[in-house]
Amino acid sequence: MNQAKEQYANPLFRLPMTFIEIFPVGFMIALISAAILRNPKVLPARV
């Protein structure tokens, strides 16, 4: 635990680790929303 604490104090280590933790979740949400919004029945065009 002490080694992880020392590593996480370094900003050059913390930035990529934070990105790796958050990126997969955001990527999956983007893919799911793109798949849903691709269907024209979800948001029909108003005329």
mmCIF file as gemmi writes it, N, C-alpha and C atoms, coordinates in Angstrom:
data_model
loop_
_atom_site.group_PDB
_atom_site.id
_atom_site.type_symbol
_atom_site.label_atom_id
_atom_site.label_alt_id
_atom_site.label_comp_id
_atom_site.label_asym_id
_atom_site.label_entity_id
_atom_site.label_seq_id
_atom_site.pdbx_PDB_ins_code
_atom_site.Cartn_x
_atom_site.Cartn_y
_atom_site.Cartn_z
_atom_site.occupancy
_atom_site.B_iso_or_equiv
_atom_site.pdbx_formal_charge
_atom_site.auth_seq_id
_atom_site.auth_asym_id
_atom_site.pdbx_PDB_model_num
ATOM 1 N N . MET Axp A 1 ? 0.822 -1.19 0 1 0 ? 1 A 1
ATOM 2 C CA . MET Axp A 1 ? 0 0 0 1 0 ? 1 A 1
ATOM 3 C C . MET Axp A 1 ? 0.866 1.254 0 1 0 ? 1 A 1
ATOM 4 N N . ASN Axp A 2 ? 1.972 1.217 0.731 1 0 ? 2 A 1
ATOM 5 C CA . ASN Axp A 2 ? 2.848 2.389 0.766 1 0 ? 2 A 1
ATOM 6 C C . ASN Axp A 2 ? 3.435 2.68 -0.599 1 0 ? 2 A 1
ATOM 7 N N . GLN Axp A 3 ? 3.77 1.63 -1.342 1 0 ? 3 A 1
ATOM 8 C CA . GLN Axp A 3 ? 4.314 1.835 -2.683 1 0 ? 3 A 1
ATOM 9 C C . GLN Axp A 3 ? 3.26 2.467 -3.593 1 0 ? 3 A 1
ATOM 10 N N . ALA Axp A 4 ? 2.04 2.032 -3.521 1 0 ? 4 A 1
ATOM 11 C CA . ALA Axp A 4 ? 0.968 2.622 -4.327 1 0 ? 4 A 1
ATOM 12 C C . ALA Axp A 4 ? 0.729 4.067 -3.925 1 0 ? 4 A 1
ATOM 13 N N . LYS Axp A 5 ? 0.809 4.353 -2.65 1 0 ? 5 A 1
ATOM 14 C CA . LYS Axp A 5 ? 0.634 5.72 -2.164 1 0 ? 5 A 1
ATOM 15 C C . LYS Axp A 5 ? 1.733 6.635 -2.702 1 0 ? 5 A 1
ATOM 16 N N . GLU Axp A 6 ? 2.966 6.147 -2.714 1 0 ? 6 A 1
ATOM 17 C CA . GLU Axp A 6 ? 4.084 6.935 -3.241 1 0 ? 6 A 1
ATOM 18 C C . GLU Axp A 6 ? 3.944 7.144 -4.747 1 0 ? 6 A 1
ATOM 19 N N . GLN Axp A 7 ? 3.526 6.12 -5.456 1 0 ? 7 A 1
ATOM 20 C CA . GLN Axp A 7 ? 3.357 6.249 -6.896 1 0 ? 7 A 1
ATOM 21 C C . GLN Axp A 7 ? 2.23 7.23 -7.227 1 0 ? 7 A 1
ATOM 22 N N . TYR Axp A 8 ? 1.141 7.168 -6.491 1 0 ? 8 A 1
ATOM 23 C CA . TYR Axp A 8 ? -0.018 8.018 -6.772 1 0 ? 8 A 1
ATOM 24 C C . TYR Axp A 8 ? 0.256 9.477 -6.428 1 0 ? 8 A 1
ATOM 25 N N . ALA Axp A 9 ? 1.277 9.745 -5.633 1 0 ? 9 A 1
ATOM 26 C CA . ALA Axp A 9 ? 1.647 11.125 -5.327 1 0 ? 9 A 1
ATOM 27 C C . ALA Axp A 9 ? 2.311 11.788 -6.533 1 0 ? 9 A 1
ATOM 28 N N . ASN Axp A 10 ? 2.84 11.004 -7.453 1 0 ? 10 A 1
ATOM 29 C CA . ASN Axp A 10 ? 3.484 11.524 -8.652 1 0 ? 10 A 1
ATOM 30 C C . ASN Axp A 10 ? 2.424 11.863 -9.703 1 0 ? 10 A 1
ATOM 31 N N . PRO Axp A 11 ? 2.341 13.138 -10.148 1 0 ? 11 A 1
ATOM 32 C CA . PRO Axp A 11 ? 1.329 13.507 -11.148 1 0 ? 11 A 1
ATOM 33 C C . PRO Axp A 11 ? 1.497 12.777 -12.481 1 0 ? 11 A 1
ATOM 34 N N . LEU Axp A 12 ? 2.726 12.428 -12.849 1 0 ? 12 A 1
ATOM 35 C CA . LEU Axp A 12 ? 2.94 11.702 -14.103 1 0 ? 12 A 1
ATOM 36 C C . LEU Axp A 12 ? 2.44 10.274 -14.04 1 0 ? 12 A 1
ATOM 37 N N . PHE Axp A 13 ? 2.264 9.757 -12.85 1 0 ? 13 A 1
ATOM 38 C CA . PHE Axp A 13 ? 1.667 8.435 -12.658 1 0 ? 13 A 1
ATOM 39 C C . PHE Axp A 13 ? 0.154 8.547 -12.476 1 0 ? 13 A 1
ATOM 40 N N . ARG Axp A 14 ? -0.269 9.575 -11.76 1 0 ? 14 A 1
ATOM 41 C CA . ARG Axp A 14 ? -1.682 9.74 -11.42 1 0 ? 14 A 1
ATOM 42 C C . ARG Axp A 14 ? -2.543 10.045 -12.646 1 0 ? 14 A 1
ATOM 43 N N . LEU Axp A 15 ? -2.043 10.891 -13.563 1 0 ? 15 A 1
ATOM 44 C CA . LEU Axp A 15 ? -2.828 11.284 -14.735 1 0 ? 15 A 1
ATOM 45 C C . LEU Axp A 15 ? -3.205 10.089 -15.609 1 0 ? 15 A 1
ATOM 46 N N . PRO Axp A 16 ? -2.249 9.267 -16.047 1 0 ? 16 A 1
ATOM 47 C CA . PRO Axp A 16 ? -2.65 8.11 -16.863 1 0 ? 16 A 1
ATOM 48 C C . PRO Axp A 16 ? -3.509 7.093 -16.102 1 0 ? 16 A 1
ATOM 49 N N . MET Axp A 17 ? -3.243 6.925 -14.811 1 0 ? 17 A 1
ATOM 50 C CA . MET Axp A 17 ? -4.053 5.972 -14.042 1 0 ? 17 A 1
ATOM 51 C C . MET Axp A 17 ? -5.502 6.443 -13.941 1 0 ? 17 A 1
ATOM 52 N N . THR Axp A 18 ? -5.698 7.729 -13.728 1 0 ? 18 A 1
ATOM 53 C CA . THR Axp A 18 ? -7.052 8.268 -13.664 1 0 ? 18 A 1
ATOM 54 C C . THR Axp A 18 ? -7.743 8.124 -15.008 1 0 ? 18 A 1
ATOM 55 N N . PHE Axp A 19 ? -7.019 8.383 -16.096 1 0 ? 19 A 1
ATOM 56 C CA . PHE Axp A 19 ? -7.581 8.229 -17.439 1 0 ? 19 A 1
ATOM 57 C C . PHE Axp A 19 ? -7.998 6.79 -17.689 1 0 ? 19 A 1
ATOM 58 N N . ILE Axp A 20 ? -7.139 5.844 -17.305 1 0 ? 20 A 1
ATOM 59 C CA . ILE Axp A 20 ? -7.432 4.428 -17.524 1 0 ? 20 A 1
ATOM 60 C C . ILE Axp A 20 ? -8.664 3.994 -16.728 1 0 ? 20 A 1
ATOM 61 N N . GLU Axp A 21 ? -8.89 4.597 -15.56 1 0 ? 21 A 1
ATOM 62 C CA . GLU Axp A 21 ? -10.05 4.238 -14.739 1 0 ? 21 A 1
ATOM 63 C C . GLU Axp A 21 ? -11.343 4.775 -15.343 1 0 ? 21 A 1
ATOM 64 N N . ILE Axp A 22 ? -11.313 5.983 -15.892 1 0 ? 22 A 1
ATOM 65 C CA . ILE Axp A 22 ? -12.538 6.653 -16.342 1 0 ? 22 A 1
ATOM 66 C C . ILE Axp A 22 ? -12.856 6.371 -17.806 1 0 ? 22 A 1
ATOM 67 N N . PHE Axp A 23 ? -11.852 6.239 -18.658 1 0 ? 23 A 1
ATOM 68 C CA . PHE Axp A 23 ? -12.062 6.118 -20.099 1 0 ? 23 A 1
ATOM 69 C C . PHE Axp A 23 ? -12.981 4.972 -20.513 1 0 ? 23 A 1
ATOM 70 N N . PRO Axp A 24 ? -12.823 3.752 -20.007 1 0 ? 24 A 1
ATOM 71 C CA . PRO Axp A 24 ? -13.696 2.662 -20.464 1 0 ? 24 A 1
ATOM 72 C C . PRO Axp A 24 ? -15.178 2.922 -20.196 1 0 ? 24 A 1
ATOM 73 N N . VAL Axp A 25 ? -15.481 3.543 -19.073 1 0 ? 25 A 1
ATOM 74 C CA . VAL Axp A 25 ? -16.883 3.828 -18.748 1 0 ? 25 A 1
ATOM 75 C C . VAL Axp A 25 ? -17.447 4.851 -19.736 1 0 ? 25 A 1
ATOM 76 N N . GLY Axp A 26 ? -16.724 5.927 -19.964 1 0 ? 26 A 1
ATOM 77 C CA . GLY Axp A 26 ? -17.179 6.948 -20.913 1 0 ? 26 A 1
ATOM 78 C C . GLY Axp A 26 ? -17.285 6.413 -22.321 1 0 ? 26 A 1
ATOM 79 N N . PHE Axp A 27 ? -16.355 5.55 -22.703 1 0 ? 27 A 1
ATOM 80 C CA . PHE Axp A 27 ? -16.38 4.964 -24.04 1 0 ? 27 A 1
ATOM 81 C C . PHE Axp A 27 ? -17.601 4.079 -24.233 1 0 ? 27 A 1
ATOM 82 N N . MET Axp A 28 ? -17.922 3.276 -23.228 1 0 ? 28 A 1
ATOM 83 C CA . MET Axp A 28 ? -19.102 2.404 -23.325 1 0 ? 28 A 1
ATOM 84 C C . MET Axp A 28 ? -20.385 3.226 -23.383 1 0 ? 28 A 1
ATOM 85 N N . ILE Axp A 29 ? -20.474 4.279 -22.585 1 0 ? 29 A 1
ATOM 86 C CA . ILE Axp A 29 ? -21.66 5.136 -22.617 1 0 ? 29 A 1
ATOM 87 C C . ILE Axp A 29 ? -21.806 5.792 -23.983 1 0 ? 29 A 1
ATOM 88 N N . ALA Axp A 30 ? -20.696 6.243 -24.57 1 0 ? 30 A 1
ATOM 89 C CA . ALA Axp A 30 ? -20.735 6.853 -25.898 1 0 ? 30 A 1
ATOM 90 C C . ALA Axp A 30 ? -21.193 5.856 -26.952 1 0 ? 30 A 1
ATOM 91 N N . LEU Axp A 31 ? -20.698 4.622 -26.89 1 0 ? 31 A 1
ATOM 92 C CA . LEU Axp A 31 ? -21.109 3.607 -27.864 1 0 ? 31 A 1
ATOM 93 C C . LEU Axp A 31 ? -22.586 3.252 -27.736 1 0 ? 31 A 1
ATOM 94 N N . ILE Axp A 32 ? -23.049 3.106 -26.503 1 0 ? 32 A 1
ATOM 95 C CA . ILE Axp A 32 ? -24.456 2.76 -26.284 1 0 ? 32 A 1
ATOM 96 C C . ILE Axp A 32 ? -25.373 3.881 -26.743 1 0 ? 32 A 1
ATOM 97 N N . SER Axp A 33 ? -25.034 5.127 -26.399 1 0 ? 33 A 1
ATOM 98 C CA . SER Axp A 33 ? -25.879 6.247 -26.818 1 0 ? 33 A 1
ATOM 99 C C . SER Axp A 33 ? -25.853 6.428 -28.332 1 0 ? 33 A 1
ATOM 100 N N . ALA Axp A 34 ? -24.701 6.193 -28.97 1 0 ? 34 A 1
ATOM 101 C CA . ALA Axp A 34 ? -24.631 6.289 -30.431 1 0 ? 34 A 1
ATOM 102 C C . ALA Axp A 34 ? -25.504 5.22 -31.077 1 0 ? 34 A 1
ATOM 103 N N . ALA Axp A 35 ? -25.504 4.023 -30.515 1 0 ? 35 A 1
ATOM 104 C CA . ALA Axp A 35 ? -26.329 2.943 -31.064 1 0 ? 35 A 1
ATOM 105 C C . ALA Axp A 35 ? -27.811 3.266 -30.903 1 0 ? 35 A 1
ATOM 106 N N . ILE Axp A 36 ? -28.183 3.83 -29.769 1 0 ? 36 A 1
ATOM 107 C CA . ILE Axp A 36 ? -29.594 4.181 -29.54 1 0 ? 36 A 1
ATOM 108 C C . ILE Axp A 36 ? -30.018 5.315 -30.463 1 0 ? 36 A 1
ATOM 109 N N . LEU Axp A 37 ? -29.198 6.347 -30.562 1 0 ? 37 A 1
ATOM 110 C CA . LEU Axp A 37 ? -29.563 7.514 -31.367 1 0 ? 37 A 1
ATOM 111 C C . LEU Axp A 37 ? -29.489 7.262 -32.866 1 0 ? 37 A 1
ATOM 112 N N . ARG Axp A 38 ? -28.882 6.169 -33.259 1 0 ? 38 A 1
ATOM 113 C CA . ARG Axp A 38 ? -28.834 5.823 -34.679 1 0 ? 38 A 1
ATOM 114 C C . ARG Axp A 38 ? -30.209 5.411 -35.204 1 0 ? 38 A 1
ATOM 115 N N . ASN Axp A 39 ? -31.058 4.957 -34.305 1 0 ? 39 A 1
ATOM 116 C CA . ASN Axp A 39 ? -32.409 4.546 -34.666 1 0 ? 39 A 1
ATOM 117 C C . ASN Axp A 39 ? -33.267 5.795 -34.873 1 0 ? 39 A 1
ATOM 118 N N . PRO Axp A 40 ? -33.805 6.004 -36.066 1 0 ? 40 A 1
ATOM 119 C CA . PRO Axp A 40 ? -34.59 7.22 -36.319 1 0 ? 40 A 1
ATOM 120 C C . PRO Axp A 40 ? -35.893 7.288 -35.521 1 0 ? 40 A 1
ATOM 121 N N . LYS Axp A 41 ? -36.354 6.181 -34.98 1 0 ? 41 A 1
ATOM 122 C CA . LYS Axp A 41 ? -37.598 6.2 -34.202 1 0 ? 41 A 1
ATOM 123 C C . LYS Axp A 41 ? -37.399 6.754 -32.793 1 0 ? 41 A 1
ATOM 124 N N . VAL Axp A 42 ? -36.162 6.809 -32.34 1 0 ? 42 A 1
ATOM 125 C CA . VAL Axp A 42 ? -35.889 7.296 -30.983 1 0 ? 42 A 1
ATOM 126 C C . VAL Axp A 42 ? -36.165 8.793 -30.896 1 0 ? 42 A 1
ATOM 127 N N . LEU Axp A 43 ? -35.648 9.562 -31.827 1 0 ? 43 A 1
ATOM 128 C CA . LEU Axp A 43 ? -35.881 11.006 -31.88 1 0 ? 43 A 1
ATOM 129 C C . LEU Axp A 43 ? -36.396 11.359 -33.272 1 0 ? 43 A 1
ATOM 130 N N . PRO Axp A 44 ? -37.694 11.209 -33.488 1 0 ? 44 A 1
ATOM 131 C CA . PRO Axp A 44 ? -38.214 11.49 -34.826 1 0 ? 44 A 1
ATOM 132 C C . PRO Axp A 44 ? -38.075 12.984 -35.163 1 0 ? 44 A 1
ATOM 133 N N . ALA Axp A 45 ? -37.812 13.275 -36.418 1 0 ? 45 A 1
ATOM 134 C CA . ALA Axp A 45 ? -37.673 14.657 -36.883 1 0 ? 45 A 1
ATOM 135 C C . ALA Axp A 45 ? -39.052 15.32 -36.861 1 0 ? 45 A 1
ATOM 136 N N . ARG Axp A 46 ? -39.075 16.533 -36.329 1 0 ? 46 A 1
ATOM 137 C CA . ARG Axp A 46 ? -40.339 17.285 -36.317 1 0 ? 46 A 1
ATOM 138 C C . ARG Axp A 46 ? -40.468 18.072 -37.609 1 0 ? 46 A 1
ATOM 139 N N . VAL Axp A 47 ? -41.626 17.998 -38.203 1 0 ? 47 A 1
ATOM 140 C CA . VAL Axp A 47 ? -41.855 18.695 -39.479 1 0 ? 47 A 1
ATOM 141 C C . VAL Axp A 47 ? -42.884 19.77 -39.319 1 0 ? 47 A 1
